[in-house]
């Protein structure tokens, strides 16, 4: 007669499943920067443009009194000499970059102010974390609920960080940059074509008052008709970035990185006219808490800045995937405390970090909610 499994057997089965998931994850191409390049590229070219031309950008001033930091973080000597800035990429169809938009891209840019070394840490948008208000969900919901301020608090609270500034870029700007650069060369797979074209239609098939119309090929969009290496325009490249039905969401991030890598390569080869067009095309799709003097200060050290490393959070060795009730499929930090220890080592070369009591509490809650 069959009997139910014991708690020990269930625990062993859970550990085997977890180990299998990790092995599968390691077979995938490592996702290091996600969309870091798009935020950095768009942010820098926009800043240069604004300083040179005196053009204003959207400002959402952050009240530092409302910024939350965990106990002892502000006095953490390891963080001295580093400037940590939150970079957000939002899928906004208009020029509104505040709350109400989910942050498809979340990146921590950590600048060593002595050496100019920059490390970029992408926080996966579906990571199950405290949203900065003691509710738990996919972390990209923090920006939607409370704009950049709540998103900053979400990062500080879960990761023991001291972020006070941000830069947000609208995803629409990607298409404008690609067009200004004359397109990018991408190797399109056969099974990606139908989804690439469907995403093009979805992006142009609504009027300003949200009334649906039928997009017309050749007028509103240009269909991709064959596989292979080809030059994609802005709309095509943006649609390519959005494909999630060929492979998983991590593979979508790989496509995003491919497109932005191609943008960076192309930007090195085009002339001033094309670059000016790229600057002009992106200026309405960026928001920041930095004021003019701070931008000038950052620009003063641009020549010494060097991106030396990038990675994704939760780290590959300590993450899993699972469905969490009504929240759906989430990226789970196996152990938030361990991930924060790895974060401190990666960003600040701190080998002896002890997570705050708050992180310990959040870690326990995540474990209780997810079973990890």
Residue pairs with C-beta under 8 A, 6 or more apart in sequence:
5 13
14 371
18 320
18 334
18 372
21 320
21 321
22 316
22 317
22 320
25 316
25 319
26 316
28 250
28 251
29 254
30 312
30 316
31 122
31 250
31 253
31 254
31 257
31 312
32 122
32 257
32 310
32 311
32 312
33 107
33 120
33 122
33 257
33 310
34 105
34 107
34 122
34 124
34 253
34 256
34 257
34 312
35 89
35 104
35 105
35 107
35 122
35 253
35 256
35 257
35 260
36 87
36 105
36 107
36 120
36 122
36 260
36 310
37 257
37 260
37 261
37 263
37 264
38 89
38 105
38 169
38 174
38 256
38 260
38 263
39 87
39 88
39 89
39 105
39 107
39 167
39 169
40 87
40 109
40 120
40 307
41 177
41 260
41 263
41 264
41 267
42 169
42 173
42 174
42 177
42 282
42 285
42 286
43 87
43 167
43 169
43 286
43 288
44 302
45 177
45 275
45 278
45 279
45 282
46 57
46 169
46 279
46 282
46 283
46 286
47 295
47 298
47 299
48 279
48 299
49 55
49 276
49 279
49 280
49 282
49 283
50 56
50 57
50 283
50 295
51 292
51 295
51 296
51 299
55 283
57 283
57 286
57 287
57 288
58 95
58 97
58 286
58 287
58 288
59 287
59 288
59 289
59 291
60 97
60 98
60 147
60 148
60 149
60 168
60 287
60 288
60 289
61 289
62 148
62 149
62 152
62 164
62 165
62 166
62 289
63 149
64 164
66 149
66 153
67 149
67 152
67 153
67 156
67 163
67 164
68 132
68 153
68 156
68 157
69 156
69 161
69 162
70 156
70 157
70 160
70 356
70 357
70 358
70 359
71 356
71 357
71 358
72 356
73 79
73 156
73 160
73 161
73 162
73 356
74 162
76 160
76 162
78 344
78 348
78 350
78 353
79 161
79 162
79 348
81 112
81 113
81 114
82 110
82 111
82 112
82 113
82 347
82 348
83 110
83 111
83 113
84 108
84 109
84 110
84 111
84 161
84 162
84 163
84 347
85 108
85 109
85 111
85 163
85 165
85 166
85 167
86 106
86 107
86 108
86 109
86 148
86 151
86 152
86 155
86 163
86 165
86 166
86 167
87 105
87 106
87 107
87 108
87 109
87 166
87 167
87 168
87 169
88 103
88 105
88 106
88 107
88 143
88 148
88 151
88 166
88 167
88 168
88 169
89 103
89 104
89 105
89 106
89 107
89 168
89 169
89 170
89 171
90 97
90 101
90 102
90 103
90 104
90 105
90 143
90 168
90 169
90 170
90 171
91 101
91 102
91 104
91 171
92 101
92 170
92 171
92 172
92 285
93 172
95 170
95 284
95 285
97 168
97 169
97 170
97 285
97 286
97 287
98 147
98 148
98 287
99 143
99 144
99 145
99 146
99 147
99 150
100 144
101 143
101 144
102 125
102 140
102 141
102 143
102 144
103 125
103 140
103 142
103 143
103 144
103 151
103 168
104 125
104 140
104 171
105 122
105 125
106 122
106 123
106 124
106 125
106 139
106 140
106 143
106 151
106 155
107 120
107 121
107 122
107 123
108 120
108 121
108 123
108 155
108 159
108 161
108 163
108 347
109 118
109 119
109 120
110 118
110 119
110 120
110 121
110 347
110 348
111 117
111 118
111 305
112 118
113 301
115 304
116 301
116 304
116 305
116 306
117 306
117 308
118 305
118 306
118 307
118 308
119 307
119 308
119 309
119 310
119 346
119 347
120 307
120 309
120 310
120 311
121 310
121 311
121 312
121 313
121 343
121 346
121 347
122 310
122 311
122 312
122 313
123 139
123 155
123 159
123 312
123 313
124 139
124 312
124 313
124 314
124 319
124 331
125 138
125 139
125 140
126 138
126 139
126 140
126 249
126 329
126 330
126 331
127 138
127 139
127 313
127 314
127 330
127 331
127 332
127 333
128 136
128 137
128 138
128 139
128 324
128 327
128 330
128 331
128 332
128 333
128 366
128 369
128 370
129 136
129 137
129 139
129 154
129 158
129 333
129 336
129 362
129 366
130 136
130 154
130 157
130 158
130 362
130 365
131 137
131 139
131 141
131 142
131 145
131 150
131 154
132 142
132 146
132 150
132 151
132 152
132 153
132 154
132 157
133 145
133 146
133 150
133 153
136 327
136 365
136 366
136 369
137 327
138 327
138 328
138 330
139 154
139 158
142 150
142 151
142 153
142 154
143 150
143 151
146 153
148 166
148 168
148 287
148 289
151 166
152 163
152 164
152 166
155 161
155 163
156 162
156 163
157 358
157 362
158 336
158 340
158 359
158 362
159 313
159 340
159 343
159 359
160 340
160 343
160 344
160 353
160 355
160 356
160 358
160 359
164 289
165 288
165 289
165 290
165 294
166 288
166 289
167 286
167 287
167 288
167 290
168 286
168 287
168 288
169 282
169 285
169 286
170 284
170 285
170 286
171 238
172 285
173 281
173 282
173 285
173 286
174 234
174 237
174 238
174 241
174 259
175 234
175 235
175 237
175 238
176 234
176 278
176 281
176 282
176 285
177 234
177 263
177 278
177 281
177 282
178 184
178 232
178 233
178 234
178 237
178 238
178 259
178 263
179 233
179 234
179 281
180 274
180 275
180 277
180 278
180 280
180 281
181 263
181 266
181 267
181 270
181 274
181 278
182 231
182 266
182 270
182 274
183 231
183 232
183 233
183 234
183 237
183 266
184 231
184 232
184 237
184 259
184 262
184 263
184 266
185 229
185 230
185 231
185 232
185 262
186 229
186 230
186 232
186 237
186 240
186 258
186 259
186 262
187 228
187 229
188 196
188 224
188 227
188 228
188 229
188 230
188 232
188 240
189 227
189 246
190 227
191 246
192 227
192 240
192 243
192 246
193 224
193 225
193 226
193 227
195 243
195 245
195 246
196 224
196 236
196 239
196 240
196 243
197 221
197 223
197 224
197 239
198 239
199 238
199 239
199 240
199 242
199 243
200 215
200 221
200 222
200 223
200 235
200 236
200 239
201 215
201 220
201 221
203 235
203 238
203 239
204 215
204 220
204 221
204 235
205 212
205 213
205 214
205 215
205 220
206 212
206 213
207 213
215 221
217 223
221 235
221 236
222 233
222 235
222 236
224 230
224 232
224 236
232 240
237 259
240 255
240 259
241 252
241 255
241 256
241 259
242 252
243 252
243 255
244 251
244 252
267 275
267 278
288 295
290 298
309 346
311 346
313 339
313 343
314 331
314 332
314 333
314 334
314 336
314 339
315 339
315 342
315 343
315 346
317 342
318 333
318 334
318 335
318 338
318 339
318 342
319 331
319 332
319 333
319 334
319 339
320 331
320 332
320 334
320 372
321 329
321 330
321 331
321 332
322 329
322 330
322 332
322 370
322 371
322 372
323 329
323 330
324 330
324 332
324 369
324 370
325 369
330 370
332 366
332 370
332 372
333 339
333 363
333 366
333 372
334 372
335 363
335 367
335 372
336 355
336 359
336 362
336 363
336 366
337 355
337 359
337 360
337 363
340 353
340 355
340 359
341 353
341 355
344 350
344 353
345 351
345 353
355 363
366 372
